[in-house]
């Protein structure tokens, strides 16, 4: 064989070796890149399935969520140009919207659930009905997503404290002893860290950094000890009192009974089951509200061929307080509408203008008939409150409720007023104070007036 042909063979061999090397490397580090298109996993939804969705229903839930999120090829949500009916805008007196809902609750005098045990007890009494996580007409989109796997507790709305639930006094006493031992261990660790802090030199940069880190560890350890001491004191005040202890044990029993009787059952000693159980409790609502939900969802699906997304149903007072820390739409009044079991939210982030107009037209008609109170919120939700008797509460009850509802921030989009700078020496730029030509003034942006409705 000629010399040139050997070179050709060598280059071919090198090419094959390089191809094999690259292919094996990709297969090891990124096997997903080598999958055939037919075998590629389906795109995940923007929201994970709620923890309460049973295994067999997860795929159906994902398909429904994908239909909700489906790209319409045109602006959706707040980007869509829509005309909001007056029935879905705020009143001139912004308190009236909440006052009407408070009056609707007072007319029925429903018990409000203070926490998980309160929800479970009302469910066992038959006051709420469960909402399926997914049907052909709707999907629970994010309902229960904020449920936690923390130990069971009683929430005291008056003090804002959480008291861990135990089945018996001796179980509480064992837990208290364990926390005292934990405090001793943390105090020992804090002292060891303080000793190291005192020995660490400040002559070098590394030493100063180390002292800063050690000081943070000491402060963190002391804060943890203080938190444990407060927890021991608050639990002792409850469990050392016979009547309070009896109430707490009964709440523990109610939760375990409800978890046992559900299908599937939940083992509340397991964190994952506790989270799924809590989310399941949040999937209930009063029958009057469920009837309205399903009717609206059915009409939406018949017109647009996709399920309607509901994002919030019943809430306990404790869960409402949790949401209020991160969600400006979660009101902090004494009777939040969602705690009544008559309120629910519809998600419009992925809706086109036509879809929103159809939903708003339906809601506006129902409100005009006096069957509900509604608002188009600025954070992609329609908030609806179904009147239990299918009629608006008496105006006298609304007037009474107005005094109990403090002014709240408008949920509609609005801009803060432009502040006028004070004409002081400090307010002017340094160059202007020295006699230099002042900077050109910025043109103030004209702010749109907030939208209101019926006066």
N, C-alpha and C positions, 0 to 999 in steps of 0.2 A: 504493500500500500504506500502511496506517495505521502511525503511529509505534510503537504497541505491538507490531505484528507484526515490525517490524525488530528490536526488542529480543529477541523470541523467536528469530529467526534467528541473532542475534549470540551468544546463550547456547548455542544448539545447536552453532554452529561452535566456540566455545570448548571445549565438552565433547568434541567429536570430536578437536580438536587435543591436548587434555590426554590423552585415551585413547591417541592415537598416540604421544605423547611418552613416557608411562609404559611402554607396550608395547615401544617401541624401546630404552628404557633397560634394562628387564629382560632383553630379548633379548641386549643387549650384555654386561651384567655377569653375569647368571645365566641362561644359556640352558637350564640343566637344569630350571628351573621351568616352562618352556613346553612340555616334552616331553609327549606323550600317555602315558597310563598304560601302554599296550601296548608303547611304545617305551622305557620307563624301564629303566635298567640294573639288573640283579639285585643284591640286597644282597650286599656283600662278606662273606667269612667272617672270623671273629675271628683266624684265623692265615693268613698268606700261603702260597701253594703253595710247597713246598720247592724250592730252586734246581735240584735234579736232575730235577724232573718235566719230561719232554719236552713241547713245545708241544701236540701233538695230545691229550695226556692231561690237560691243565690243566683243561678244562671238566668232565671226569669227576671229577677230584679235587675241584673246587669243589662239585659236586653232592653228593659223598660227605661232604665236610666240613660242608655245610649240614645234612645229615641227622643228623650227630653233634651239631651245635649246636642242633637244632630245639627250640623251646619245647615242653615237655611239659605245661605248665599245672599243675605241682606242684613241690614242692621237689626239687632235684637236688644231686648232689655231697655236700659236707659238711653242707649244709642239710637233707638228707633224714635221716629217723630210721631208722637201720639197726642191726641186731645183727650185729656182726662175729664170724665163727666163730673159735674159738681158734687154728685153723691159720694165720690171717692176722694174729695179734697177736704182739707180742714175747715172747721167753722171759724168765723171771725173770733169767737172766744175759744181758744184752743183747748180749754179744759172740757168743753162740752162733749167732745168725742169720747173721752174716757168716762165722763159722768153718765152718759147714756148707758154704757156697758155696766157700770157699777149699779145703776138703777135697775137694769135688767136682771142682775144677780140678786139684788135685794128683794125684788118682787117674788123670787122663788126661794130666797133664804137658803141656798145650797151651802152645805159644809165645804170649807176649803181645805185641801190636803196640805199639811205643814211640811211633810217630808215623805220618804218612801213608804213608811208604815201607814201614814195617812192615806196615800194613794191605794195601797193594798187593801186597807180596811174598806174604803168606798167601793173598790172593785168587787170585794167579796159580798158587799151589801147589794150589788147589782145596779149601782147608780151609773156606772160607765159600761160602755161596750167596746170591745177590741176592734181596732182597725187593721185589716190585713196589710202586710208590708207591700204587697204588689197585687194588682188585678189587671184586667185588660184596660180599665178606665183610668187608673191612677197608680202612683208609686210614692211611698214614703221616702222622701229624698233628704236624708240627713237627720231624720227624727231619731233621737236618742244617741246621736253621735258624740255628745259631750258627757254621756254617762260614764262614771268612773268605777273602778274595781276596789275602792276603799272599803274598809270594814263597815258593817252596818252601824248606823248611829241615829240618835234622836236629835232633831233640830229644834232649838228653842228660839222661835221668831223674836221674842221680846229681848233676849240678851244677845242673840246672834251666835250662841255657842252650840257646838256639836258634842253630844255625849254618846260614847260608844255603847252599843247594846250587847248585853251578856244574858245568857239563859238563867243564871242563878247568881246569888251573892258570892258564893265561894269561887266561881269562875272570875268574877270581877276582882276579888281579893288576890287571886293568883296573878292576874294581870297587873294589879297594882304593885305587887312584890317584884314582878319582872321589870317594871318601869323604874322602881327604886334601884334595882341592881344596875339597870342601864345608866341611871344618873351617876352612880358611883363610878362606873367604868369611864364615862365621859369626863367626869371631874378629874380622874386620874390621868386621862389622856391630855386634858387641858394643862394640868400641872407639869407633865412631862414636856409639853410644848413650850410652856413658859420658861422652864429650866434651860431648854435649848436656846430659846430667844435671848436669855441673859448671857449665855456663853458666846453667842455669835458676835463677831467683831463688826464694827462699822467702818473700819479703816479701808476696806476694799469695796468696789462696786458690787461684787458678787455677795459680799457679806451684808451690805445694805439691802440688796434685793431679798436675800434669805430672811432677814429680820422682818421685812414687810410681809412676806408670805407667812411667816410664823405668827405674826401679830393677827393676820386675818384668820388663821386657823383657831387662835385663842378666842377671838370674838365670835366666830361661828360656833365653836364648842359651847361657849357660855350661853349663846342664844338658844341652842338646842336644849341645854339643861333647863333654862328658864321655861321653855315651851313645855317640856315634860312635867315640870313642877306645877305649872298652871293646869295641865291636863289632869294630873293626879288630884289636885284640889277640887276642880270642877266635878270630876266623876265621883269623888268621895262625898261631896255635898249632896249629890243625887242618890247614890246607892246606900249611903248611911241613913237616908230618910226612908222609912218603910213605904209610905204612900207613893213616893216618886220611884222607888225601886220596883214596886209592883207594876206601875205604869210602864216602865222601861222593859221589864221582862215580858209583859203582855205584847208590846210592840215587836220584840224579838220573835215571839211566837207567831204573831200575825204574818210577818214576813216569811218565816220558814213554812208556815202552812200554805201560803199562797204559792211559794216556789215549788212546793211538793205537789200541789194540785194542778199546776200548769202542765201543758204538754208542748214540748218536752219539759221534763222536770229540771230544776236547777239545784245544784249543791252550793249553798251560800257560803260554805267554807272554802270554796275555790274562787280565786280572784276573777278568772274569766267568766265563770257562771254568774258572779255578782254583777259584773258589768252588763252582761246580756240580760239579766233579770231586771236591772234598773232601766235599761233601754226598753224592755218589753212593757214595763209599767207606764212609760211615756207614750205608748202606742194606743192609749185608750182615749175616749171622748164621750160626751153625753149623746144619747140616741138622737136628739133633735138636731145636733150639729152634724152627726154622721149622715143623716138623711139628706141634709143640704149639700154636704161634701160630695156624696156619690151622685147626686143629681147634676151638679155643676160639672163634675168630671165626665159624666156620661155625655153631656151635650158638647163638651169640648172635644172629646175623642171622636164623636160622630162627625164633627165638622172638620177636624184637622188630622185625624188618623193617628194620633199619638197620645200617650197617657199624660195626665195632669200631675204635676209635682207638688206634693204637700210637704212643708218643711217643719211644721210645729203643730202639736195638738195640746193635750193636757200638760200642765206643769205643776209641780209642787211649789210651795213658797220658797223652799230651800233652793230648788233648781232655778227658779226665777231669779233669785238673788245671785246665783252663780253666773247666769247669763248676763245680768245687769253689769257685771264687772268688765265685760268685753263687748257687749252689744248695746249700742245707744238706743235701739228700738225697744229693748226690754225695759218696760216701765217699772218704776220703783214705788208706785202708789200702794196704799194699804191693801187694795183688792185688785191685783193685776188680772186682766181679763182671762189670760190662759189658765189661771188657777181655778176658774169656775167650771172648766170643762166644756164651755160653749164657744170657745174661740179656736180658730185654725188659720194657718197661713198658706198662701199659694205662691209659688216661685215663678217669677216672670223673666228672669235673667236671659233665658234663651228664646223668648217669645218674640216674634216679629210684630210689627205694628198691627197687622190684621188680626193676629192671635190676641194681642192685648186688647184691641178694640172689642173683639167678640166677648172676651171674658168680662171686661169692664161694663159692656152693655148689659150682660146678663146680671152682674152684681148690682148695677144701678137700678135695674127693674125690680129686683128683689128688695132693695132698700126702699124704693118708692112705694112698694106694697107694704112696708113696715115689718118685713120678716127678718131683717138683719141690719147691722151697722157695719160700715166698711171704710177702708182707707187705703189708698195707693201709697205705700211707704217708699222712701227714697232708697232703701237698701234691697231692691229687687223683690219685694214682697207685697202682695195684697193681704191685708189683715181683715178677717171677717169674724163677726160675732153674731151667732144665731140666737134670736129671741126664743126662749123655751116655749112660750104660748103662741108663737107665730105672729106676734104683734108687738108694736113699740111700747115700752113702759110708759106709765102715766107721767105727764109733765111735772106733776108735783114731786114725784120721786127723783126725777132728773134734777130739779131745782135743789132738792136736799143734797143730792150727791155732788153738785157743783162745789159746795163748801168744803167737801172732803178731798177734792182733787186739786193738788197744787199745780200751778202752771208748768208745763213741760215743753221741751224743745220741739219745734215743728219737725215732723218726719219728712216733709217735702223739701226739695232742694231750695236752699236759700243762701244768701251771701251775707257775711258780717259787714256792718257799716264801716266805711272808710274813716279812720280817725284823723282828725285835723291836728297837725303838728303845732305844738305851742310855740309862740314867737318869743323864744328866749335865746340868749347867746349860745347856750349849749345845743340848741336845736339846729343851729346853722352850721354848715361845714366849716372846717378850720380855714380853708382858703378864703371864704367870704369874710371871716372875722379879720383877716389880715389885709383886707382891701382888694383882694383879687376878684376877678369876675365870677359871680356865682354860677353854679351848675344849672343847666336848664331844668325847669320843673317838669316832672313827669305828668302826663295827662291822666287825670283820674278816670278809672273805668266806671262806666255807668252800671249800677247794680239793678238787677231785675227785682221788682217787688215780689214778696212772697205771695203765692196763690192762696186764696181763701175761698170759702163757699158760703152757703146760706147764712144770712145775717139775722 
